[in-house]
Amino acid sequence: MTSVNYAAPSAGSASGGAFAGFIGSTLAVAEMEARKLVRDPTELVSRAVQPVLWLIVFGQVFTRTHAIPTGEMSYLEFMAPGVLAQGVLITAIP
């Protein structure tokens, strides 16, 4: 295993250094997830099941019952951002 040493950002670019660190960390996590998916492609299918269930099955049921008042937007438009955020958070849990 190799270790990576990060240089401390200079005082003049504190926000730039923090942003660069965030981007570096994000890319490292994305690379690890891509490696997991390459080793086990069934993981991709299992990760897709929950959002599909929420958007297709429950979305259609709640659209027909009008259980949650969503105003002018459809229930799928109302629910999609939350389902996507939930999928990202669940995926982030090791």
Contacts in CASP RR format, 6 or more apart in sequence:
PFRMAT RR
TARGET T0000
AUTHOR 0000-0000-0000
METHOD contacts of the structure
MODEL  1
MTSVNYAAPSAGSASGGAFAGFIGSTLAVAEMEARKLVRDPTELVSRAVQ
PVLWLIVFGQVFTRTHAIPTGEMSYLEFMAPGVLAQGVLITAIP
6 21 0 8 1.000
9 16 0 8 1.000
9 17 0 8 1.000
9 18 0 8 1.000
9 20 0 8 1.000
29 92 0 8 1.000
33 91 0 8 1.000
36 43 0 8 1.000
37 43 0 8 1.000
37 44 0 8 1.000
47 87 0 8 1.000
47 91 0 8 1.000
50 86 0 8 1.000
50 87 0 8 1.000
50 90 0 8 1.000
51 83 0 8 1.000
51 84 0 8 1.000
51 86 0 8 1.000
51 87 0 8 1.000
54 79 0 8 1.000
54 83 0 8 1.000
54 86 0 8 1.000
55 76 0 8 1.000
55 79 0 8 1.000
55 80 0 8 1.000
55 83 0 8 1.000
58 79 0 8 1.000
59 75 0 8 1.000
59 76 0 8 1.000
59 79 0 8 1.000
62 68 0 8 1.000
62 75 0 8 1.000
62 79 0 8 1.000
63 74 0 8 1.000
63 75 0 8 1.000
63 76 0 8 1.000
68 75 0 8 1.000
68 78 0 8 1.000
70 77 0 8 1.000
70 78 0 8 1.000
END
